[in-house]
Amino acid sequence: MQSLNRNTAGVTTTHPVKVLQFGEGNFLRGFVDWMIDILNEKTSFHGSVEIVQPIDKGIVHLLNQQDGLYHLILEGIQNGEATQERRLITAVAGGLNPYADYEAYLQRGENPELEFIISNTTEAGICFDAADTTPESIPSSFPGKLTALLYRRYTYFNGASDKALTIIPCELIEKNGETLRDTVLQFAKHWNLPEGFSTWIQNDTIFCNTLVDRIVPGFPKDTIKEIQQEIGYEDNLVVKAEPFHLWVIEAPASVAAAFPTEKAGLQVKFVEDLTPYRTRKVRILNGAHTALVPVAYLQGLRTVREAVEDEKAGKFIREAIFEEIIPTLDLSAQELNQFANDVIERFQNPFIRHELMSIALNSVSKYKVRVLPSVLEYIHRKGQLPQRLLTSLAALILFYKGEWNGEQIPLNDTAEVLSFFQSAWAKETAAETVHAVLANQDFWETDLTSVPGLEQAVQQALENLQAQEQLRSV
């Protein structure tokens, strides 16, 4: 089998490097680089990506062995039907390890064609490290490396405003762009860099807050031999992802014009405020996951797909989403319903086995962040109790009993949470257990027993679930 490279694949087209990317992992290659590949095909973007390895140990050497080429396989449900699509990604020009050649890395800042910097260095990647004491030697932190490169660019182009870059981080933290900008400014002060550089960062460099959404399972190690036979190449960087994708970017119109994703038909939204989209994702996608887990698990189901396709559990989660979560959100009904339908299709993806127990990790804190806001907002707007979301809360309390229908539940939470539930379930009645849980302000940051009717509704739902368990055990 032949190796994959530009010669064997017959790829001759080259584009100038317009994007410097921190991170060579599966997500960026299955999300951002795929988009840029489509931009090159369908628009006049005509730019390539050079990938910077953000830590000492990485895989840019594998990327360079394949001349930046790799295959992306999209698998999932679209319009109710299972789909599979394969694409050879050609937008990546190669990779660079700054730990092997720091000066070569800094020289990337001198590239006049460079327009964008994109990153995904994990949630912990955007942080200040006082141990990075100088830009003269390679900083260990990502923001330190970025500051050093931006300072090289600032000095090389004499602070020209038209050579400032657009920074688009994809790390999963709120206000990721603003946080990264503030960390760069912190390094500028830490290193005693000229005030003009900080002014250039604040006034001319654009830092975008973003929201990303795509499931990227990554390298298909179990089936890679079969895939390589099908594609006819020894590709060691194959990436699998779902078809759904969404990128929401807070940015001025100039960024949307320079990065013309709309012309390519990509689901990228340039907005003034991404807060409604973040709320939509947390409430509908993440909230539905969290609301579904205890209900489905107590019915004997074990995967998300199983649960959504189950007559009873599937009806429950659809009604929870469309009748109790969506009415608490402020985007248009069309946008909310389309996103919700996409979520259901994503849950049904036959190519991804999503275990309920993997979502169940730290379910109490997840319920507080993902579901409870919908509960309280529904009550505020409707003057009624959201019965399905409260049934999920009752199921969560039962779930944390740690035993159901004679079987142990492998709970995974903090020692404090597990200890609390152990003592709560040691009380004489289930009503006392429910009261103790709902009154725990460490869990909810409020006393839920003070919400009119809520305690009674959860207690009744819990009794109904217990009755169903008794019927199954007869």
Disulfide bonds with the S-S distance in Angstrom:
none
